[in-house]
Amino acid sequence: MSVPLLIAVDDDPDLLRDVERELRNRYEADYRVCCLSSTAEALATLDELATAGEDVALVLAGEVLAGAPGTGFLAEVRRLFPHAQRVLLVGWGHLGDPRTGAAIFEALSRGRMDHYLLRSSRPPDEQFHLAISSFLLAWADARRRAPHSVNVVGESWSGRAYELREVLERCALPHRFLLAGSDEGRALLAGAGPRRFPLLVMPDGNVLEDPSDAEIAKASGTTVEPDGDQYDLVIVGNGPAGLSAAVYGASEGLRTLCIDSGGVGGQATSSSSIRNYLGFPRGVSGGELARRAYEQAWVFGAHFAYMQRVTNLRRERGDIVVGLNTGGVVVGRAVVLAMGASYRRLDVAALEALHGAGVFYGAAASEAPVVSGEEVYVVGGANSAGQAAVHLARYAKRVTLVVRAARLDAGMSHYLVRQIEETPNIEVRAGSAVVGGDGDGWLEHLVLRDRASGEEERVGAYALFLMIGARPHTEWLPPTVERDPDGFVMTGADLSDDALRALGRRPLALETSVPGVLAVGDVRHGSVKRVASAVGEGSIAIQLVHRLLTA
């Protein structure tokens, strides 16, 4: 594998010298550094590198190059190296300038760059290098070279091999897939002897043969075996809302247990880049946000039970008893329901048969490298679908976003709508739905229906990413937990008169019809389907838990 390159371009020799010094001092042991003084020279060099099959990890460009915005050059980089992280270098004096901010937002919306960064100061400028390291990690993630990655080795893309990739995605564990017969697959397994596929090769070299979900959790060190243990707080679900509750609960001294049938992150792990989350001006992937939150909660003392499903819940002598599919139970003084919701199934038998073989629910972040140079369809009208379309456009020949609503902005943030409109290889099919499709072992075509006219069209498709609707994970809850007709949990002022009489008092804001049981995030009726609001509800829930425990 060739050594990837870091490229810097600036026509100001003094500024270029400063950038070159920082790159060579810190990264030359692992990357090749190439610094160029003109856009013409840079484009010619990039053409040569692309022809030679080289890999470019990062391109830094001056704010102004030859009198034109540096974003024009960065836009050209995408054509040659779609995975490279493209960064505009901004002078310190321009930070906070409205015109500069507007220009950066415009360039990001149009897909002409990926990030911006303040120019390096006198060494050591650790803030500069912290940002550079995050860009390189994003590149490594996209290229399946992230540190501590799990290798999935299978004899085919679908079946149990895909199920394992889904498990790892739900656990927010970096991973990549290799066919057993590929050059990389054979090299990884050289000398390993006969094996039962699919395999997981863990970062420490441990090999698991067709492992169960519980074995994966145990191998990754993210499980406990609860059996009658007593906790102050039991959290069901480890998406953003549940992780927030875990961080605040554990940090405030509550003995906390988090249980999830998968791992961490929930539906947020399908988001390749969340750009409007507070405190992350350069964006953050859902998986990275989940991993950071998990580490926070773990350090504060929260316990985690992964790959274990909650099957029942009941009040008993003032506590809440939570039953697990393993037969074990845990007892909590308070419970926070944060199971979230999953994408609804399309209910087309031929497409369901291709799940993992061109048909994916979510998974745009993990499966994007598979669709390089192909025709791809994304179904959905919310932010997660928009983020998926933008991310996939880096790889695919063309991405078609299929939206039931008549307008794209009916359910999507303004910044994403603009970015989609400005991405040349994204097409939007509003007022449409996928009603059919098929393929021989892998998706080959779809059938689209215009919802207004009823006309149907058959289109060639290599991959379909479905992000439609939301189905709350509440089917296991007892009848005593009141839900709306769609299965979302009722809380606070939304509880019915019958539920209020059963509760016997005025409920707390996020409290369900069962005393001491709260609901937060996407699983709750009336919630705002945004990561930030889920995190906020998780933190508010802990304040309410304190009130319940001291009442």
JOKANOR-V990292 format. One record per residue. N is the residue number from 1. RES is the residue in one letter. PSI is psi in degrees with one decimal (999 if undefined). OMEGA is omega in whole degrees, 0 to 359 (* if undefined). Layout:
n=N res=RES psi=PSI omega=OMEGA
n=N res=RES psi=PSI omega=OMEGA
//
This chain:
n=1 res=M psi=126.1 omega=183
n=2 res=S psi=156.8 omega=179
n=3 res=V psi=124.3 omega=182
n=4 res=P psi=159.8 omega=185
n=5 res=L psi=149.0 omega=166
n=6 res=L psi=125.7 omega=185
n=7 res=I psi=134.4 omega=176
n=8 res=A psi=137.8 omega=181
n=9 res=V psi=125.9 omega=177
n=10 res=D psi=134.7 omega=179
n=11 res=D psi=2.6 omega=172
n=12 res=D psi=111.1 omega=187
n=13 res=P psi=-34.8 omega=180
n=14 res=D psi=-44.3 omega=180
n=15 res=L psi=-38.9 omega=179
n=16 res=L psi=-38.7 omega=180
n=17 res=R psi=-39.8 omega=179
n=18 res=D psi=-43.2 omega=180
n=19 res=V psi=-42.9 omega=181
n=20 res=E psi=-40.9 omega=178
n=21 res=R psi=-47.0 omega=182
n=22 res=E psi=-42.3 omega=181
n=23 res=L psi=-44.2 omega=182
n=24 res=R psi=-39.6 omega=182
n=25 res=N psi=-35.7 omega=187
n=26 res=R psi=-32.9 omega=196
n=27 res=Y psi=-2.5 omega=188
n=28 res=E psi=-18.8 omega=178
n=29 res=A psi=-25.7 omega=184
n=30 res=D psi=-13.6 omega=182
n=31 res=Y psi=156.1 omega=169
n=32 res=R psi=134.7 omega=182
n=33 res=V psi=128.7 omega=180
n=34 res=C psi=118.8 omega=182
n=35 res=C psi=128.6 omega=188
n=36 res=L psi=149.0 omega=190
n=37 res=S psi=3.8 omega=178
n=38 res=S psi=154.0 omega=179
n=39 res=T psi=-35.9 omega=180
n=40 res=A psi=-47.3 omega=179
n=41 res=E psi=-39.6 omega=182
n=42 res=A psi=-45.2 omega=181
n=43 res=L psi=-39.2 omega=177
n=44 res=A psi=-41.4 omega=179
n=45 res=T psi=-42.9 omega=179
n=46 res=L psi=-37.9 omega=176
n=47 res=D psi=-44.7 omega=179
n=48 res=E psi=-41.7 omega=181
n=49 res=L psi=-40.6 omega=179
n=50 res=A psi=-42.2 omega=179
n=51 res=T psi=-36.0 omega=181
n=52 res=A psi=-3.6 omega=179
n=53 res=G psi=21.9 omega=179
n=54 res=E psi=167.2 omega=181
n=55 res=D psi=126.1 omega=178
n=56 res=V psi=121.3 omega=182
n=57 res=A psi=-36.4 omega=190
n=58 res=L psi=136.5 omega=174
n=59 res=V psi=122.4 omega=177
n=60 res=L psi=134.3 omega=181
n=61 res=A psi=142.8 omega=176
n=62 res=G psi=155.3 omega=182
n=63 res=E psi=-34.5 omega=177
n=64 res=V psi=128.4 omega=179
n=65 res=L psi=119.1 omega=181
n=66 res=A psi=39.6 omega=177
n=67 res=G psi=0.8 omega=181
n=68 res=A psi=157.4 omega=178
n=69 res=P psi=137.0 omega=179
n=70 res=G psi=-18.6 omega=180
n=71 res=T psi=-25.1 omega=177
n=72 res=G psi=-41.5 omega=177
n=73 res=F psi=-44.0 omega=181
n=74 res=L psi=-33.2 omega=178
n=75 res=A psi=-35.1 omega=179
n=76 res=E psi=-28.3 omega=181
n=77 res=V psi=-38.4 omega=181
n=78 res=R psi=-38.3 omega=182
n=79 res=R psi=-36.7 omega=185
n=80 res=L psi=-37.6 omega=183
n=81 res=F psi=82.8 omega=186
n=82 res=P psi=-20.8 omega=182
n=83 res=H psi=-14.9 omega=184
n=84 res=A psi=140.9 omega=175
n=85 res=Q psi=122.4 omega=185
n=86 res=R psi=119.6 omega=191
n=87 res=V psi=130.7 omega=176
n=88 res=L psi=128.5 omega=178
n=89 res=L psi=123.0 omega=186
n=90 res=V psi=136.2 omega=178
n=91 res=G psi=147.9 omega=184
n=92 res=W psi=-38.5 omega=182
n=93 res=G psi=-13.5 omega=180
n=94 res=H psi=-8.0 omega=179
n=95 res=L psi=124.9 omega=182
n=96 res=G psi=-9.0 omega=178
n=97 res=D psi=125.2 omega=184
n=98 res=P psi=-38.6 omega=182
n=99 res=R psi=-40.3 omega=178
n=100 res=T psi=-43.0 omega=178
n=101 res=G psi=-41.9 omega=179
n=102 res=A psi=-39.6 omega=180
n=103 res=A psi=-39.5 omega=178
n=104 res=I psi=-44.9 omega=179
n=105 res=F psi=-42.0 omega=180
n=106 res=E psi=-43.7 omega=181
n=107 res=A psi=-39.2 omega=177
n=108 res=L psi=-43.3 omega=181
n=109 res=S psi=-34.1 omega=182
n=110 res=R psi=2.9 omega=177
n=111 res=G psi=22.4 omega=182
n=112 res=R psi=-11.3 omega=178
n=113 res=M psi=167.9 omega=180
n=114 res=D psi=-33.7 omega=185
n=115 res=H psi=168.9 omega=169
n=116 res=Y psi=160.9 omega=185
n=117 res=L psi=134.9 omega=174
n=118 res=L psi=138.6 omega=179
n=119 res=R psi=152.0 omega=181
n=120 res=S psi=145.1 omega=176
n=121 res=S psi=-167.3 omega=177
n=122 res=R psi=139.0 omega=183
n=123 res=P psi=149.4 omega=1
n=124 res=P psi=124.2 omega=178
n=125 res=D psi=85.7 omega=186
n=126 res=E psi=-25.6 omega=177
n=127 res=Q psi=-40.2 omega=176
n=128 res=F psi=-46.5 omega=184
n=129 res=H psi=-28.4 omega=175
n=130 res=L psi=-42.7 omega=179
n=131 res=A psi=-44.4 omega=179
n=132 res=I psi=-43.3 omega=180
n=133 res=S psi=-38.5 omega=179
n=134 res=S psi=-36.4 omega=177
n=135 res=F psi=-41.8 omega=180
n=136 res=L psi=-34.2 omega=177
n=137 res=L psi=-40.3 omega=177
n=138 res=A psi=-41.0 omega=177
n=139 res=W psi=-45.2 omega=180
n=140 res=A psi=-39.0 omega=177
n=141 res=D psi=-46.3 omega=181
n=142 res=A psi=-32.5 omega=181
n=143 res=R psi=8.7 omega=181
n=144 res=R psi=39.3 omega=176
n=145 res=R psi=16.7 omega=184
n=146 res=A psi=145.7 omega=178
n=147 res=P psi=151.2 omega=178
n=148 res=H psi=33.0 omega=179
n=149 res=S psi=148.3 omega=173
n=150 res=V psi=132.7 omega=176
n=151 res=N psi=124.6 omega=174
n=152 res=V psi=123.5 omega=181
n=153 res=V psi=120.0 omega=182
n=154 res=G psi=164.5 omega=179
n=155 res=E psi=-12.1 omega=176
n=156 res=S psi=165.7 omega=182
n=157 res=W psi=-33.3 omega=189
n=158 res=S psi=-166.6 omega=179
n=159 res=G psi=-146.6 omega=184
n=160 res=R psi=-31.1 omega=178
n=161 res=A psi=-40.6 omega=178
n=162 res=Y psi=-37.4 omega=177
n=163 res=E psi=-40.5 omega=179
n=164 res=L psi=-39.2 omega=177
n=165 res=R psi=-37.7 omega=176
n=166 res=E psi=-40.7 omega=179
n=167 res=V psi=-47.0 omega=181
n=168 res=L psi=-35.2 omega=177
n=169 res=E psi=-42.8 omega=179
n=170 res=R psi=-26.6 omega=178
n=171 res=C psi=-1.4 omega=183
n=172 res=A psi=33.6 omega=177
n=173 res=L psi=124.5 omega=177
n=174 res=P psi=136.7 omega=182
n=175 res=H psi=164.7 omega=173
n=176 res=R psi=158.5 omega=183
n=177 res=F psi=136.8 omega=177
n=178 res=L psi=133.2 omega=171
n=179 res=L psi=138.2 omega=183
n=180 res=A psi=-31.2 omega=182
n=181 res=G psi=-2.3 omega=180
n=182 res=S psi=163.9 omega=180
n=183 res=D psi=-44.7 omega=180
n=184 res=E psi=-38.7 omega=179
n=185 res=G psi=-45.0 omega=179
n=186 res=R psi=-38.9 omega=180
n=187 res=A psi=-41.0 omega=181
n=188 res=L psi=-34.5 omega=185
n=189 res=L psi=8.9 omega=182
n=190 res=A psi=127.5 omega=177
n=191 res=G psi=5.1 omega=183
n=192 res=A psi=-16.6 omega=181
n=193 res=G psi=-178.0 omega=181
n=194 res=P psi=136.8 omega=181
n=195 res=R psi=155.7 omega=176
n=196 res=R psi=113.1 omega=184
n=197 res=F psi=156.7 omega=357
n=198 res=P psi=159.4 omega=181
n=199 res=L psi=150.6 omega=166
n=200 res=L psi=123.2 omega=175
n=201 res=V psi=108.1 omega=186
n=202 res=M psi=161.7 omega=181
n=203 res=P psi=-26.4 omega=179
n=204 res=D psi=6.0 omega=179
n=205 res=G psi=-10.7 omega=179
n=206 res=N psi=135.6 omega=182
n=207 res=V psi=126.9 omega=178
n=208 res=L psi=126.7 omega=180
n=209 res=E psi=117.7 omega=181
n=210 res=D psi=59.0 omega=188
n=211 res=P psi=153.3 omega=170
n=212 res=S psi=165.6 omega=178
n=213 res=D psi=-40.1 omega=181
n=214 res=A psi=-37.1 omega=179
n=215 res=E psi=-35.2 omega=177
n=216 res=I psi=-45.4 omega=180
n=217 res=A psi=-42.0 omega=181
n=218 res=K psi=-41.7 omega=181
n=219 res=A psi=-31.9 omega=181
n=220 res=S psi=-0.5 omega=176
n=221 res=G psi=27.1 omega=184
n=222 res=T psi=50.9 omega=179
n=223 res=T psi=150.6 omega=167
n=224 res=V psi=166.5 omega=181
n=225 res=E psi=84.2 omega=184
n=226 res=P psi=137.0 omega=178
n=227 res=D psi=87.4 omega=179
n=228 res=G psi=7.6 omega=181
n=229 res=D psi=150.9 omega=181
n=230 res=Q psi=130.9 omega=179
n=231 res=Y psi=154.0 omega=171
n=232 res=D psi=-37.8 omega=187
n=233 res=L psi=127.1 omega=173
n=234 res=V psi=125.4 omega=181
n=235 res=I psi=126.6 omega=179
n=236 res=V psi=105.8 omega=181
n=237 res=G psi=130.6 omega=184
n=238 res=N psi=39.3 omega=169
n=239 res=G psi=-169.1 omega=182
n=240 res=P psi=-40.3 omega=181
n=241 res=A psi=-46.3 omega=180
n=242 res=G psi=-41.6 omega=179
n=243 res=L psi=-37.9 omega=177
n=244 res=S psi=-45.5 omega=178
n=245 res=A psi=-37.0 omega=180
n=246 res=A psi=-43.6 omega=180
n=247 res=V psi=-49.3 omega=183
n=248 res=Y psi=-39.1 omega=180
n=249 res=G psi=-50.4 omega=181
n=250 res=A psi=-38.5 omega=181
n=251 res=S psi=-21.6 omega=180
n=252 res=E psi=17.6 omega=170
n=253 res=G psi=6.6 omega=178
n=254 res=L psi=133.3 omega=174
n=255 res=R psi=113.2 omega=195
n=256 res=T psi=135.4 omega=174
n=257 res=L psi=132.2 omega=177
n=258 res=C psi=127.3 omega=182
n=259 res=I psi=135.8 omega=178
n=260 res=D psi=143.1 omega=178
n=261 res=S psi=-15.4 omega=174
n=262 res=G psi=-117.9 omega=180
n=263 res=G psi=-110.9 omega=179
n=264 res=V psi=154.0 omega=171
n=265 res=G psi=-30.5 omega=181
n=266 res=G psi=-145.2 omega=183
n=267 res=Q psi=-19.6 omega=181
n=268 res=A psi=-23.7 omega=181
n=269 res=T psi=-16.0 omega=179
n=270 res=S psi=-8.0 omega=181
n=271 res=S psi=116.3 omega=182
n=272 res=S psi=-28.1 omega=179
n=273 res=S psi=114.7 omega=176
n=274 res=I psi=107.7 omega=187
n=275 res=R psi=-13.2 omega=183
n=276 res=N psi=24.6 omega=176
n=277 res=Y psi=131.0 omega=186
n=278 res=L psi=130.6 omega=174
n=279 res=G psi=-2.1 omega=179
n=280 res=F psi=74.8 omega=185
n=281 res=P psi=-23.9 omega=179
n=282 res=R psi=4.7 omega=180
n=283 res=G psi=162.3 omega=178
n=284 res=V psi=140.7 omega=178
n=285 res=S psi=154.8 omega=179
n=286 res=G psi=-37.3 omega=179
n=287 res=G psi=-42.0 omega=180
n=288 res=E psi=-40.8 omega=178
n=289 res=L psi=-42.2 omega=180
n=290 res=A psi=-42.7 omega=180
n=291 res=R psi=-40.4 omega=179
n=292 res=R psi=-42.3 omega=180
n=293 res=A psi=-40.4 omega=178
n=294 res=Y psi=-46.2 omega=180
n=295 res=E psi=-39.7 omega=177
n=296 res=Q psi=-50.9 omega=183
n=297 res=A psi=-40.9 omega=180
n=298 res=W psi=-45.4 omega=181
n=299 res=V psi=-34.4 omega=178
n=300 res=F psi=-9.5 omega=174
n=301 res=G psi=6.1 omega=178
n=302 res=A psi=144.6 omega=176
n=303 res=H psi=149.6 omega=182
n=304 res=F psi=136.8 omega=174
n=305 res=A psi=100.6 omega=182
n=306 res=Y psi=162.6 omega=179
n=307 res=M psi=29.8 omega=178
n=308 res=Q psi=132.6 omega=187
n=309 res=R psi=132.0 omega=176
n=310 res=V psi=130.4 omega=184
n=311 res=T psi=-20.3 omega=178
n=312 res=N psi=163.6 omega=183
n=313 res=L psi=133.9 omega=179
n=314 res=R psi=152.7 omega=175
n=315 res=R psi=140.6 omega=182
n=316 res=E psi=113.9 omega=179
n=317 res=R psi=45.1 omega=175
n=318 res=G psi=-12.8 omega=177
n=319 res=D psi=176.8 omega=178
n=320 res=I psi=122.1 omega=181
n=321 res=V psi=126.6 omega=182
n=322 res=V psi=121.3 omega=180
n=323 res=G psi=146.3 omega=183
n=324 res=L psi=158.0 omega=180
n=325 res=N psi=-16.3 omega=177
n=326 res=T psi=-6.8 omega=184
n=327 res=G psi=-13.4 omega=179
n=328 res=G psi=167.4 omega=177
n=329 res=V psi=155.8 omega=170
n=330 res=V psi=156.4 omega=182
n=331 res=V psi=129.2 omega=179
n=332 res=G psi=146.0 omega=173
n=333 res=R psi=-27.1 omega=175
n=334 res=A psi=152.9 omega=180
n=335 res=V psi=137.1 omega=174
n=336 res=V psi=119.7 omega=177
n=337 res=L psi=119.2 omega=181
n=338 res=A psi=42.4 omega=186
n=339 res=M psi=-16.5 omega=180
n=340 res=G psi=-158.7 omega=182
n=341 res=A psi=157.4 omega=178
n=342 res=S psi=164.5 omega=180
n=343 res=Y psi=141.1 omega=179
n=344 res=R psi=146.3 omega=178
n=345 res=R psi=152.0 omega=183
n=346 res=L psi=-23.7 omega=178
n=347 res=D psi=39.4 omega=171
n=348 res=V psi=110.8 omega=191
n=349 res=A psi=-43.7 omega=183
n=350 res=A psi=-34.1 omega=179
n=351 res=L psi=-36.4 omega=177
n=352 res=E psi=-33.7 omega=179
n=353 res=A psi=-18.3 omega=180
n=354 res=L psi=17.3 omega=178
n=355 res=H psi=120.1 omega=183
n=356 res=G psi=-12.5 omega=179
n=357 res=A psi=55.4 omega=180
n=358 res=G psi=-15.2 omega=178
n=359 res=V psi=122.5 omega=186
n=360 res=F psi=141.0 omega=171
n=361 res=Y psi=112.9 omega=189
n=362 res=G psi=-138.5 omega=170
n=363 res=A psi=11.6 omega=181
n=364 res=A psi=-35.7 omega=182
n=365 res=A psi=-39.7 omega=185
n=366 res=S psi=-30.9 omega=186
n=367 res=E psi=-1.8 omega=184
n=368 res=A psi=-43.0 omega=181
n=369 res=P psi=-22.8 omega=182
n=370 res=V psi=-26.3 omega=190
n=371 res=V psi=17.8 omega=183
n=372 res=S psi=124.4 omega=177
n=373 res=G psi=14.1 omega=186
n=374 res=E psi=171.7 omega=175
n=375 res=E psi=123.1 omega=188
n=376 res=V psi=144.2 omega=177
n=377 res=Y psi=138.2 omega=175
n=378 res=V psi=131.1 omega=180
n=379 res=V psi=123.2 omega=179
n=380 res=G psi=154.5 omega=183
n=381 res=G psi=8.3 omega=180
n=382 res=A psi=-178.7 omega=184
n=383 res=N psi=-37.7 omega=182
n=384 res=S psi=-39.3 omega=178
n=385 res=A psi=-40.9 omega=178
n=386 res=G psi=-43.7 omega=178
n=387 res=Q psi=-39.6 omega=179
n=388 res=A psi=-44.0 omega=181
n=389 res=A psi=-43.8 omega=180
n=390 res=V psi=-42.5 omega=180
n=391 res=H psi=-46.1 omega=182
n=392 res=L psi=-27.8 omega=180
n=393 res=A psi=-19.4 omega=177
n=394 res=R psi=-23.7 omega=186
n=395 res=Y psi=-45.5 omega=190
n=396 res=A psi=157.1 omega=173
n=397 res=K psi=-45.5 omega=177
n=398 res=R psi=142.9 omega=177
n=399 res=V psi=126.7 omega=176
n=400 res=T psi=120.7 omega=180
n=401 res=L psi=115.8 omega=183
n=402 res=V psi=119.3 omega=187
n=403 res=V psi=130.3 omega=179
n=404 res=R psi=-37.4 omega=183
n=405 res=A psi=160.9 omega=180
n=406 res=A psi=-21.1 omega=182
n=407 res=R psi=144.2 omega=181
n=408 res=L psi=-32.7 omega=185
n=409 res=D psi=6.5 omega=180
n=410 res=A psi=-30.5 omega=182
n=411 res=G psi=18.2 omega=187
n=412 res=M psi=144.6 omega=180
n=413 res=S psi=147.7 omega=184
n=414 res=H psi=-42.0 omega=184
n=415 res=Y psi=-34.8 omega=180
n=416 res=L psi=-39.7 omega=178
n=417 res=V psi=-45.0 omega=180
n=418 res=R psi=-42.5 omega=182
n=419 res=Q psi=-40.5 omega=178
n=420 res=I psi=-44.1 omega=181
n=421 res=E psi=-29.3 omega=183
n=422 res=E psi=-3.5 omega=179
n=423 res=T psi=113.5 omega=191
n=424 res=P psi=-27.5 omega=183
n=425 res=N psi=22.5 omega=171
n=426 res=I psi=126.1 omega=176
n=427 res=E psi=140.3 omega=180
n=428 res=V psi=127.7 omega=174
n=429 res=R psi=89.6 omega=180
n=430 res=A psi=155.7 omega=179
n=431 res=G psi=33.0 omega=184
n=432 res=S psi=164.2 omega=179
n=433 res=A psi=151.0 omega=174
n=434 res=V psi=122.6 omega=183
n=435 res=V psi=-3.0 omega=180
n=436 res=G psi=177.9 omega=180
n=437 res=G psi=169.1 omega=181
n=438 res=D psi=179.4 omega=178
n=439 res=G psi=160.7 omega=180
n=440 res=D psi=86.6 omega=181
n=441 res=G psi=-18.5 omega=177
n=442 res=W psi=147.3 omega=182
n=443 res=L psi=134.7 omega=179
n=444 res=E psi=-32.7 omega=180
n=445 res=H psi=161.4 omega=176
n=446 res=L psi=160.8 omega=172
n=447 res=V psi=121.2 omega=180
n=448 res=L psi=140.8 omega=178
n=449 res=R psi=130.4 omega=173
n=450 res=D psi=120.9 omega=187
n=451 res=R psi=-23.5 omega=180
n=452 res=A psi=-47.2 omega=185
n=453 res=S psi=-20.9 omega=184
n=454 res=G psi=-1.6 omega=180
n=455 res=E psi=143.1 omega=181
n=456 res=E psi=148.2 omega=181
n=457 res=E psi=133.1 omega=175
n=458 res=R psi=128.8 omega=182
n=459 res=V psi=145.4 omega=175
n=460 res=G psi=138.4 omega=181
n=461 res=A psi=136.5 omega=178
n=462 res=Y psi=-28.7 omega=181
n=463 res=A psi=148.5 omega=178
n=464 res=L psi=124.3 omega=178
n=465 res=F psi=119.0 omega=186
n=466 res=L psi=125.1 omega=180
n=467 res=M psi=64.4 omega=188
n=468 res=I psi=136.9 omega=173
n=469 res=G psi=-167.0 omega=179
n=470 res=A psi=126.4 omega=179
n=471 res=R psi=109.9 omega=184
n=472 res=P psi=145.6 omega=181
n=473 res=H psi=68.3 omega=186
n=474 res=T psi=8.7 omega=185
n=475 res=E psi=-20.9 omega=182
n=476 res=W psi=-12.2 omega=185
n=477 res=L psi=147.4 omega=178
n=478 res=P psi=160.2 omega=180
n=479 res=P psi=-21.3 omega=181
n=480 res=T psi=-18.4 omega=175
n=481 res=V psi=108.4 omega=185
n=482 res=E psi=137.4 omega=179
n=483 res=R psi=159.6 omega=176
n=484 res=D psi=176.5 omega=183
n=485 res=P psi=-23.2 omega=179
n=486 res=D psi=0.3 omega=177
n=487 res=G psi=-0.8 omega=179
n=488 res=F psi=146.0 omega=187
n=489 res=V psi=131.0 omega=177
n=490 res=M psi=141.5 omega=180
n=491 res=T psi=159.5 omega=170
n=492 res=G psi=-128.8 omega=184
n=493 res=A psi=-13.6 omega=180
n=494 res=D psi=-7.1 omega=180
n=495 res=L psi=145.5 omega=180
n=496 res=S psi=167.0 omega=178
n=497 res=D psi=-38.6 omega=178
n=498 res=D psi=-42.1 omega=179
n=499 res=A psi=-38.4 omega=179
n=500 res=L psi=-39.7 omega=178
n=501 res=R psi=-39.1 omega=179
n=502 res=A psi=-36.1 omega=180
n=503 res=L psi=-35.3 omega=175
n=504 res=G psi=5.7 omega=179
n=505 res=R psi=173.9 omega=177
n=506 res=R psi=127.7 omega=183
n=507 res=P psi=154.5 omega=170
n=508 res=L psi=164.7 omega=191
n=509 res=A psi=-40.6 omega=183
n=510 res=L psi=13.6 omega=184
n=511 res=E psi=142.5 omega=178
n=512 res=T psi=-171.4 omega=179
n=513 res=S psi=-7.4 omega=176
n=514 res=V psi=122.1 omega=182
n=515 res=P psi=133.9 omega=177
n=516 res=G psi=-1.7 omega=179
n=517 res=V psi=119.8 omega=180
n=518 res=L psi=161.1 omega=177
n=519 res=A psi=137.2 omega=182
n=520 res=V psi=158.1 omega=175
n=521 res=G psi=-156.5 omega=189
n=522 res=D psi=-22.4 omega=182
n=523 res=V psi=-14.9 omega=186
n=524 res=R psi=135.4 omega=176
n=525 res=H psi=129.8 omega=177
n=526 res=G psi=5.0 omega=182
n=527 res=S psi=155.5 omega=175
n=528 res=V psi=123.3 omega=187
n=529 res=K psi=70.4 omega=177
n=530 res=R psi=147.2 omega=180
n=531 res=V psi=-44.3 omega=184
n=532 res=A psi=-41.1 omega=180
n=533 res=S psi=-35.2 omega=177
n=534 res=A psi=-43.2 omega=178
n=535 res=V psi=-42.0 omega=179
n=536 res=G psi=-42.8 omega=178
n=537 res=E psi=-37.3 omega=178
n=538 res=G psi=-40.5 omega=180
n=539 res=S psi=-38.7 omega=179
n=540 res=I psi=-38.0 omega=181
n=541 res=A psi=-36.4 omega=182
n=542 res=I psi=-36.2 omega=176
n=543 res=Q psi=-37.6 omega=178
n=544 res=L psi=-35.8 omega=177
n=545 res=V psi=-42.3 omega=178
n=546 res=H psi=-41.4 omega=179
n=547 res=R psi=-39.6 omega=179
n=548 res=L psi=-40.4 omega=185
n=549 res=L psi=-19.9 omega=180
n=550 res=T psi=0.4 omega=182
n=551 res=A psi=999 omega=*
//
